[in-house]
Amino acid sequence: MLPPAPCHRILIVTDAWRPQVNGVVRTMSTVVEELRAMGHVVDVIGPDRFRTFPCPTYPDIRLALLPRRRLVRLTEAFDPDALHIVTEGPLGLAARSWAKRNGFAFTTSFHTRFAEYIKARTRLPVRPIYAWMRRFHGAGKGTMVATQSLREELTARGFGNIRAWTRGVDLDLFKPYPRTEFQHLPGPIFVYIGRIAVEKNIGAFLDLDLPGSKVVVGGGPQLVSLQRDYPDVTFTGPRYGEALARAYAGADVFVFPSLTDTFGLVILEALACGTPVAAFPVTGPKDVLTDAHGRIGAVNMDLRLAALDALGADRAACLMHAERYSWRACAESFLSHLVPINRPR
């Protein structure tokens, strides 16, 4: 833990950063804003500061090309009190290597099930990938995770020194807007919002026999193929800001079909807009949706039953539950888990 101080110099190294749009980027960019508002000096080293190449199988994501020398120069110029490594990509590997070589302490966080994502694309087994990830995170002084169920899973896989770090939601943006967004479609409205990629398991939602209409909001590598395969589904493309929040609020149920997310920020965003959530009982949904006062959705291995059950949820209870998650509390928790880098002065 960092010693008490009015201001710390915090360096965050991440392969997931703007202009990417995903839960990791939203989490880290918001936490950075909160830390700066608290008076800390924060620098982020992301792919935007390097030459990049497209991520294999996901060209929308750009990865830093041979970043070690420039990363070391940027890091030493910033002279951080604490180092946090967000991802296991080229930048994360370079930062980890620099810290280990110099005997500097750092923390990490586990955001993405890369083993499952790689298996979904290549059919490679997850065990050796988890073994590699265990070594990656094991070199740090603590690994932050978003949910208790993920903590238990990683502990069972041999990860150690795991620290709880939940998430937040912007309640000024995501709120119960007038439900006018999809009035032209037959109801009830079942919506998926998020990246449109194979690991999100969106077909499990689109294949459901449900009344009313299905809507998909977002972009990604699977968008064109899903539009072709599901002509009766409304695809809006990506939305941002208030337009995104109104899409949540205009739905009767937000369906979250992912089996591999580590939290699912979109769950909190939907709830903050008063929209109940239907999901499989997996890490993320089962942590957020089953810890509530009142019916805010449903989890079931039969996703159709969960979606239909969620129609009877209490929209006021959804908002009340989302109000328990603040980004300031998330940032304070993050700060509490950081460790001094122990650089000689």
C-alpha positions as a Markdown table, in Angstrom:
| # | Residue | x | y | z |
|---|---|---|---|---|
| 1 | Met | 0.0 | 0.0 | 0.0 |
| 2 | Leu | 1.2 | 3.5 | -0.8 |
| 3 | Pro | 2.1 | 5.6 | 2.2 |
| 4 | Pro | -0.3 | 8.5 | 3.0 |
| 5 | Ala | 0.5 | 11.5 | 0.8 |
| 6 | Pro | -1.4 | 14.4 | -0.7 |
| 7 | Cys | 0.0 | 13.5 | -4.1 |
| 8 | His | 1.4 | 10.4 | -5.7 |
| 9 | Arg | 3.0 | 9.9 | -9.1 |
| 10 | Ile | 1.1 | 6.9 | -10.6 |
| 11 | Leu | 2.1 | 5.2 | -13.8 |
| 12 | Ile | -0.4 | 3.0 | -15.6 |
| 13 | Val | 0.8 | 0.8 | -18.5 |
| 14 | Thr | -1.9 | -0.7 | -20.7 |
| 15 | Asp | -2.3 | -2.2 | -24.1 |
| 16 | Ala | -6.0 | -1.3 | -24.0 |
| 17 | Trp | -6.4 | 2.5 | -24.4 |
| 18 | Arg | -8.1 | 5.1 | -26.5 |
| 19 | Pro | -9.3 | 5.1 | -29.2 |
| 20 | Gln | -10.3 | 1.5 | -28.4 |
| 21 | Val | -13.8 | 1.2 | -27.0 |
| 22 | Asn | -14.2 | -1.6 | -24.4 |
| 23 | Gly | -14.7 | -2.2 | -20.7 |
| 24 | Val | -11.0 | -2.0 | -19.9 |
| 25 | Val | -10.6 | 1.4 | -21.5 |
| 26 | Arg | -13.7 | 2.7 | -19.9 |
| 27 | Thr | -12.6 | 1.5 | -16.5 |
| 28 | Met | -9.1 | 2.8 | -16.7 |
| 29 | Ser | -9.9 | 6.1 | -18.3 |
| 30 | Thr | -12.5 | 6.8 | -15.6 |
| 31 | Val | -10.2 | 5.8 | -12.8 |
| 32 | Val | -7.5 | 8.0 | -14.2 |
| 33 | Glu | -9.9 | 11.0 | -14.2 |
| 34 | Glu | -10.9 | 10.2 | -10.6 |
| 35 | Leu | -7.3 | 9.9 | -9.4 |
| 36 | Arg | -6.4 | 13.2 | -11.0 |
| 37 | Ala | -9.4 | 14.9 | -9.4 |
| 38 | Met | -8.1 | 13.5 | -6.1 |
| 39 | Gly | -4.8 | 15.4 | -6.7 |
| 40 | His | -2.6 | 12.6 | -7.9 |
| 41 | Val | -0.3 | 12.9 | -10.9 |
| 42 | Val | -1.1 | 10.1 | -13.4 |
| 43 | Asp | 0.5 | 9.1 | -16.6 |
| 44 | Val | -0.8 | 6.4 | -19.0 |
| 45 | Ile | 1.5 | 4.6 | -21.4 |
| 46 | Gly | -0.7 | 3.1 | -24.1 |
| 47 | Pro | -0.4 | 2.1 | -27.7 |
| 48 | Asp | -1.2 | 5.6 | -28.9 |
| 49 | Arg | 2.4 | 6.6 | -28.0 |
| 50 | Phe | 4.0 | 3.9 | -30.2 |
| 51 | Arg | 4.1 | 2.5 | -33.7 |
| 52 | Thr | 1.4 | -0.2 | -33.8 |
| 53 | Phe | 0.3 | -3.3 | -35.7 |
| 54 | Pro | -3.2 | -4.9 | -35.8 |
| 55 | Cys | -4.0 | -7.5 | -33.3 |
| 56 | Pro | -4.3 | -10.9 | -35.0 |
| 57 | Thr | -7.9 | -11.9 | -35.5 |
| 58 | Tyr | -9.0 | -8.5 | -34.2 |
| 59 | Pro | -7.6 | -5.7 | -36.4 |
| 60 | Asp | -9.6 | -3.0 | -34.8 |
| 61 | Ile | -7.3 | -3.3 | -31.8 |
| 62 | Arg | -3.8 | -1.9 | -32.4 |
| 63 | Leu | -0.8 | -3.2 | -30.4 |
| 64 | Ala | 2.5 | -1.5 | -29.7 |
| 65 | Leu | 5.3 | -2.7 | -32.0 |
| 66 | Leu | 8.7 | -3.4 | -30.2 |
| 67 | Pro | 7.9 | -0.9 | -27.4 |
| 68 | Arg | 10.6 | -1.8 | -24.8 |
| 69 | Arg | 13.2 | 1.0 | -25.4 |
| 70 | Arg | 10.7 | 3.8 | -25.7 |
| 71 | Leu | 8.6 | 2.5 | -22.7 |
| 72 | Val | 11.7 | 2.5 | -20.5 |
| 73 | Arg | 12.5 | 6.1 | -21.5 |
| 74 | Leu | 9.0 | 7.2 | -20.8 |
| 75 | Thr | 8.8 | 5.4 | -17.5 |
| 76 | Glu | 12.1 | 6.7 | -16.2 |
| 77 | Ala | 11.3 | 10.3 | -17.3 |
| 78 | Phe | 8.0 | 10.1 | -15.4 |
| 79 | Asp | 9.7 | 8.7 | -12.3 |
| 80 | Pro | 6.7 | 7.1 | -10.7 |
| 81 | Asp | 5.9 | 6.3 | -7.1 |
| 82 | Ala | 3.8 | 3.4 | -8.2 |
| 83 | Leu | 3.5 | 1.2 | -11.3 |
| 84 | His | 0.3 | -0.6 | -12.3 |
| 85 | Ile | 0.3 | -3.0 | -15.3 |
| 86 | Val | -3.2 | -3.4 | -16.8 |
| 87 | Thr | -2.8 | -5.9 | -19.6 |
| 88 | Glu | -0.6 | -8.8 | -20.7 |
| 89 | Gly | 0.2 | -7.5 | -24.2 |
| 90 | Pro | 3.4 | -6.0 | -25.6 |
| 91 | Leu | 3.4 | -3.0 | -23.3 |
| 92 | Gly | 2.5 | -5.0 | -20.2 |
| 93 | Leu | 5.3 | -7.4 | -21.0 |
| 94 | Ala | 7.8 | -4.7 | -21.5 |
| 95 | Ala | 6.8 | -2.9 | -18.3 |
| 96 | Arg | 7.0 | -6.2 | -16.3 |
| 97 | Ser | 10.4 | -7.0 | -17.8 |
| 98 | Trp | 11.7 | -3.5 | -16.9 |
| 99 | Ala | 10.4 | -3.7 | -13.3 |
| 100 | Lys | 11.7 | -7.2 | -12.7 |
| 101 | Arg | 15.1 | -6.4 | -14.1 |
| 102 | Asn | 15.5 | -3.4 | -11.8 |
| 103 | Gly | 13.8 | -5.0 | -8.7 |
| 104 | Phe | 10.9 | -2.6 | -8.8 |
| 105 | Ala | 7.5 | -3.5 | -7.2 |
| 106 | Phe | 4.3 | -3.2 | -9.2 |
| 107 | Thr | 0.7 | -4.4 | -9.3 |
| 108 | Thr | -1.4 | -5.9 | -12.0 |
| 109 | Ser | -5.1 | -6.4 | -12.8 |
| 110 | Phe | -7.0 | -9.2 | -14.5 |
| 111 | His | -9.5 | -7.8 | -16.9 |
| 112 | Thr | -9.8 | -10.2 | -19.8 |
| 113 | Arg | -10.1 | -13.9 | -20.2 |
| 114 | Phe | -7.5 | -14.2 | -22.9 |
| 115 | Ala | -7.3 | -17.9 | -22.6 |
| 116 | Glu | -11.0 | -18.3 | -23.5 |
| 117 | Tyr | -10.8 | -15.6 | -26.2 |
| 118 | Ile | -7.9 | -17.3 | -27.9 |
| 119 | Lys | -9.7 | -20.7 | -27.6 |
| 120 | Ala | -12.8 | -19.2 | -29.2 |
| 121 | Arg | -10.7 | -18.1 | -32.2 |
| 122 | Thr | -8.0 | -20.8 | -32.5 |
| 123 | Arg | -9.3 | -23.8 | -30.4 |
| 124 | Leu | -6.0 | -23.8 | -28.4 |
| 125 | Pro | -6.5 | -25.2 | -24.9 |
| 126 | Val | -6.8 | -22.8 | -22.0 |
| 127 | Arg | -4.5 | -24.6 | -19.5 |
| 128 | Pro | -1.1 | -23.5 | -20.9 |
| 129 | Ile | -2.4 | -20.0 | -21.5 |
| 130 | Tyr | -3.5 | -19.7 | -17.9 |
| 131 | Ala | -0.1 | -21.1 | -16.8 |
| 132 | Trp | 1.6 | -18.3 | -18.7 |
| 133 | Met | -0.8 | -15.7 | -17.3 |
| 134 | Arg | -0.3 | -17.0 | -13.7 |
| 135 | Arg | 3.5 | -16.4 | -14.2 |
| 136 | Phe | 2.9 | -12.9 | -15.6 |
| 137 | His | 0.7 | -11.8 | -12.7 |
| 138 | Gly | 2.7 | -13.7 | -10.1 |
| 139 | Ala | 5.7 | -11.4 | -10.6 |
| 140 | Gly | 3.7 | -8.5 | -9.1 |
| 141 | Lys | 2.7 | -7.6 | -5.6 |
| 142 | Gly | -1.0 | -8.0 | -6.1 |
| 143 | Thr | -3.5 | -8.7 | -8.8 |
| 144 | Met | -6.8 | -6.8 | -8.8 |
| 145 | Val | -10.0 | -8.5 | -9.8 |
| 146 | Ala | -13.5 | -7.2 | -10.1 |
| 147 | Thr | -15.7 | -10.0 | -8.6 |
| 148 | Gln | -15.6 | -12.6 | -5.8 |
| 149 | Ser | -16.4 | -15.4 | -8.2 |
| 150 | Leu | -13.4 | -14.5 | -10.4 |
| 151 | Arg | -11.2 | -14.3 | -7.3 |
| 152 | Glu | -12.3 | -17.8 | -6.4 |
| 153 | Glu | -11.7 | -19.1 | -10.0 |
| 154 | Leu | -8.2 | -17.6 | -10.2 |
| 155 | Thr | -7.3 | -18.9 | -6.8 |
| 156 | Ala | -8.3 | -22.4 | -7.9 |
| 157 | Arg | -6.0 | -21.9 | -10.9 |
| 158 | Gly | -3.1 | -21.1 | -8.7 |
| 159 | Phe | -3.0 | -17.3 | -8.8 |
| 160 | Gly | -2.0 | -15.7 | -5.6 |
| 161 | Asn | -2.2 | -12.3 | -3.8 |
| 162 | Ile | -5.6 | -11.4 | -5.4 |
| 163 | Arg | -7.2 | -8.1 | -4.3 |
| 164 | Ala | -10.8 | -7.1 | -4.7 |
| 165 | Trp | -11.5 | -4.1 | -6.9 |
| 166 | Thr | -15.0 | -3.6 | -8.1 |
| 167 | Arg | -16.3 | -1.2 | -10.8 |
| 168 | Gly | -18.5 | 1.9 | -11.1 |
| 169 | Val | -21.0 | 3.6 | -13.3 |
| 170 | Asp | -21.6 | 7.2 | -14.4 |
| 171 | Leu | -24.9 | 8.0 | -12.9 |
| 172 | Asp | -25.0 | 11.4 | -14.5 |
| 173 | Leu | -25.0 | 9.8 | -18.0 |
| 174 | Phe | -26.7 | 6.5 | -17.4 |
| 175 | Lys | -30.2 | 7.2 | -15.9 |
| 176 | Pro | -33.8 | 6.4 | -16.7 |
| 177 | Tyr | -34.5 | 8.5 | -19.8 |
| 178 | Pro | -38.0 | 8.6 | -21.3 |
| 179 | Arg | -38.5 | 5.2 | -22.9 |
| 180 | Thr | -39.0 | 6.5 | -26.5 |
| 181 | Glu | -36.0 | 5.0 | -28.3 |
| 182 | Phe | -37.5 | 1.9 | -29.9 |
| 183 | Gln | -41.2 | 2.8 | -29.9 |
| 184 | His | -41.4 | 2.0 | -33.7 |
| 185 | Leu | -40.6 | -1.7 | -33.0 |
| 186 | Pro | -43.0 | -4.3 | -31.7 |
| 187 | Gly | -42.5 | -4.9 | -27.9 |
| 188 | Pro | -41.2 | -6.1 | -25.7 |
| 189 | Ile | -37.7 | -4.9 | -26.7 |
| 190 | Phe | -34.7 | -7.2 | -25.9 |
| 191 | Val | -31.4 | -5.4 | -26.4 |
| 192 | Tyr | -27.7 | -6.4 | -26.5 |
| 193 | Ile | -25.2 | -3.5 | -26.2 |
| 194 | Gly | -21.5 | -3.9 | -26.5 |
| 195 | Arg | -18.7 | -5.1 | -28.8 |
| 196 | Ile | -19.8 | -7.4 | -31.5 |
| 197 | Ala | -17.2 | -10.1 | -31.4 |
| 198 | Val | -17.2 | -13.9 | -31.2 |
| 199 | Glu | -16.3 | -14.1 | -27.5 |
| 200 | Lys | -19.4 | -12.1 | -26.6 |
| 201 | Asn | -21.6 | -15.1 | -27.6 |
| 202 | Ile | -24.2 | -12.9 | -29.2 |
| 203 | Gly | -25.6 | -15.7 | -31.2 |
| 204 | Ala | -26.9 | -17.2 | -28.0 |
| 205 | Phe | -29.2 | -14.2 | -27.7 |
| 206 | Leu | -30.1 | -13.8 | -31.3 |
| 207 | Asp | -31.1 | -17.5 | -31.6 |
| 208 | Leu | -33.7 | -17.2 | -28.7 |
| 209 | Asp | -37.4 | -17.6 | -29.4 |
| 210 | Leu | -38.6 | -14.4 | -27.8 |
| 211 | Pro | -41.7 | -12.2 | -28.3 |
| 212 | Gly | -41.3 | -8.6 | -29.6 |
| 213 | Ser | -38.1 | -7.4 | -31.1 |
| 214 | Lys | -34.3 | -7.9 | -30.7 |
| 215 | Val | -31.9 | -5.0 | -31.0 |
| 216 | Val | -28.1 | -5.0 | -31.2 |
| 217 | Val | -26.2 | -1.8 | -30.4 |
| 218 | Gly | -22.5 | -1.7 | -31.1 |
| 219 | Gly | -19.8 | -2.5 | -33.6 |
| 220 | Gly | -17.0 | -5.0 | -34.0 |
| 221 | Pro | -15.6 | -7.8 | -36.3 |
| 222 | Gln | -18.7 | -9.9 | -36.2 |
| 223 | Leu | -21.2 | -7.2 | -37.1 |
| 224 | Val | -21.4 | -7.9 | -40.9 |
| 225 | Ser | -21.8 | -11.6 | -40.5 |
| 226 | Leu | -24.5 | -11.2 | -37.8 |
| 227 | Gln | -26.4 | -8.7 | -39.9 |
| 228 | Arg | -26.4 | -11.2 | -42.8 |
| 229 | Asp | -27.4 | -14.2 | -40.6 |
| 230 | Tyr | -30.2 | -12.4 | -38.6 |
| 231 | Pro | -32.1 | -10.1 | -41.0 |
| 232 | Asp | -35.0 | -9.7 | -38.6 |
| 233 | Val | -32.8 | -8.2 | -35.9 |
| 234 | Thr | -32.4 | -4.4 | -35.7 |
| 235 | Phe | -28.7 | -3.4 | -35.7 |
| 236 | Thr | -28.1 | 0.2 | -34.9 |
| 237 | Gly | -24.3 | 0.3 | -35.0 |
| 238 | Pro | -22.2 | 2.0 | -32.3 |
| 239 | Arg | -23.7 | 4.6 | -30.0 |
| 240 | Tyr | -22.0 | 6.9 | -27.5 |
| 241 | Gly | -22.9 | 9.3 | -24.7 |
| 242 | Glu | -26.6 | 10.1 | -24.2 |
| 243 | Ala | -27.6 | 8.2 | -27.4 |
| 244 | Leu | -26.1 | 5.0 | -25.8 |
| 245 | Ala | -27.9 | 5.6 | -22.5 |
| 246 | Arg | -31.2 | 6.2 | -24.3 |
| 247 | Ala | -30.8 | 2.8 | -26.0 |
| 248 | Tyr | -30.4 | 1.1 | -22.6 |
| 249 | Ala | -33.4 | 3.0 | -21.2 |
| 250 | Gly | -35.6 | 2.2 | -24.2 |
| 251 | Ala | -35.3 | -1.6 | -23.8 |
| 252 | Asp | -37.5 | -3.8 | -21.7 |
| 253 | Val | -34.6 | -6.2 | -21.0 |
| 254 | Phe | -30.9 | -6.0 | -21.5 |
| 255 | Val | -29.6 | -9.5 | -22.5 |
| 256 | Phe | -26.0 | -10.2 | -21.6 |
| 257 | Pro | -25.1 | -13.5 | -23.3 |
| 258 | Ser | -21.3 | -13.5 | -22.6 |
| 259 | Leu | -19.8 | -16.5 | -20.8 |
| 260 | Thr | -16.3 | -15.0 | -20.6 |
| 261 | Asp | -16.4 | -11.5 | -19.3 |
| 262 | Thr | -14.8 | -10.7 | -15.9 |
| 263 | Phe | -17.4 | -8.2 | -14.9 |
| 264 | Gly | -19.5 | -6.6 | -17.6 |
| 265 | Leu | -19.7 | -2.8 | -17.1 |
| 266 | Val | -22.7 | -2.8 | -19.5 |
| 267 | Ile | -24.7 | -4.6 | -16.7 |
| 268 | Leu | -24.3 | -1.6 | -14.4 |
| 269 | Glu | -25.0 | 0.8 | -17.3 |
| 270 | Ala | -28.3 | -1.0 | -18.1 |
| 271 | Leu | -29.3 | -1.1 | -14.4 |
| 272 | Ala | -28.6 | 2.6 | -14.0 |
| 273 | Cys | -31.0 | 3.3 | -16.9 |
| 274 | Gly | -33.6 | 1.2 | -15.1 |
| 275 | Thr | -33.4 | -1.7 | -17.4 |
| 276 | Pro | -33.3 | -5.2 | -15.9 |
| 277 | Val | -30.7 | -7.7 | -17.1 |
| 278 | Ala | -30.9 | -11.3 | -18.2 |
| 279 | Ala | -27.8 | -13.4 | -18.3 |
| 280 | Phe | -26.2 | -16.8 | -17.7 |
| 281 | Pro | -25.1 | -17.5 | -14.1 |
| 282 | Val | -21.4 | -16.8 | -14.7 |
| 283 | Thr | -18.8 | -14.5 | -13.3 |
| 284 | Gly | -20.0 | -10.9 | -13.5 |
| 285 | Pro | -23.8 | -11.4 | -13.8 |
| 286 | Lys | -24.1 | -13.7 | -10.9 |
| 287 | Asp | -22.0 | -11.4 | -8.7 |
| 288 | Val | -23.9 | -8.2 | -9.6 |
| 289 | Leu | -27.5 | -9.4 | -10.1 |
| 290 | Thr | -27.8 | -11.8 | -7.2 |
| 291 | Asp | -26.6 | -9.2 | -4.6 |
| 292 | Ala | -29.6 | -6.9 | -4.8 |
| 293 | His | -32.6 | -5.9 | -2.9 |
| 294 | Gly | -35.5 | -6.5 | -5.2 |
| 295 | Arg | -35.8 | -8.1 | -8.6 |
| 296 | Ile | -33.4 | -6.5 | -11.0 |
| 297 | Gly | -33.1 | -9.3 | -13.6 |
| 298 | Ala | -32.6 | -13.0 | -13.9 |
| 299 | Val | -29.7 | -15.4 | -14.3 |
| 300 | Asn | -30.4 | -18.9 | -15.8 |
| 301 | Met | -28.5 | -21.4 | -17.9 |
| 302 | Asp | -31.6 | -21.2 | -20.1 |
| 303 | Leu | -31.1 | -17.7 | -21.4 |
| 304 | Arg | -34.6 | -17.6 | -22.9 |
| 305 | Leu | -36.2 | -18.2 | -19.4 |
| 306 | Ala | -33.9 | -15.6 | -17.9 |
| 307 | Ala | -35.0 | -13.0 | -20.6 |
| 308 | Leu | -38.7 | -13.7 | -20.0 |
| 309 | Asp | -38.3 | -13.7 | -16.2 |
| 310 | Ala | -36.5 | -10.4 | -16.4 |
| 311 | Leu | -39.6 | -8.8 | -18.0 |
| 312 | Gly | -41.2 | -8.8 | -14.5 |
| 313 | Ala | -38.3 | -7.1 | -12.7 |
| 314 | Asp | -38.6 | -3.8 | -10.8 |
| 315 | Arg | -37.1 | -1.0 | -12.8 |
| 316 | Ala | -36.8 | 1.2 | -9.8 |
| 317 | Ala | -34.9 | -1.5 | -7.9 |
| 318 | Cys | -32.5 | -1.7 | -10.9 |
| 319 | Leu | -31.6 | 2.0 | -10.5 |
| 320 | Met | -31.3 | 1.7 | -6.7 |
| 321 | His | -28.9 | -1.2 | -7.1 |
| 322 | Ala | -26.7 | 0.7 | -9.7 |
| 323 | Glu | -26.4 | 3.6 | -7.3 |
| 324 | Arg | -24.3 | 1.4 | -5.0 |
| 325 | Tyr | -21.4 | 1.5 | -7.5 |
| 326 | Ser | -19.5 | 4.8 | -7.7 |
| 327 | Trp | -16.4 | 5.5 | -9.7 |
| 328 | Arg | -14.8 | 7.5 | -6.8 |
| 329 | Ala | -15.1 | 4.4 | -4.6 |
| 330 | Cys | -13.6 | 2.3 | -7.4 |
| 331 | Ala | -10.7 | 4.7 | -7.7 |
| 332 | Glu | -10.1 | 4.8 | -4.0 |
| 333 | Ser | -10.0 | 1.0 | -3.9 |
| 334 | Phe | -7.5 | 1.0 | -6.8 |
| 335 | Leu | -5.3 | 3.4 | -5.0 |
| 336 | Ser | -5.4 | 1.4 | -1.8 |
| 337 | His | -4.0 | -1.7 | -3.6 |
| 338 | Leu | -1.0 | 0.1 | -5.2 |
| 339 | Val | 2.4 | -0.5 | -3.8 |
| 340 | Pro | 5.6 | 1.7 | -3.6 |
| 341 | Ile | 7.8 | 1.1 | -6.6 |
| 342 | Asn | 10.8 | 1.1 | -4.2 |
| 343 | Arg | 13.0 | 3.1 | -6.7 |
| 344 | Pro | 16.3 | 4.2 | -5.1 |
| 345 | Arg | 16.2 | 8.0 | -4.6 |
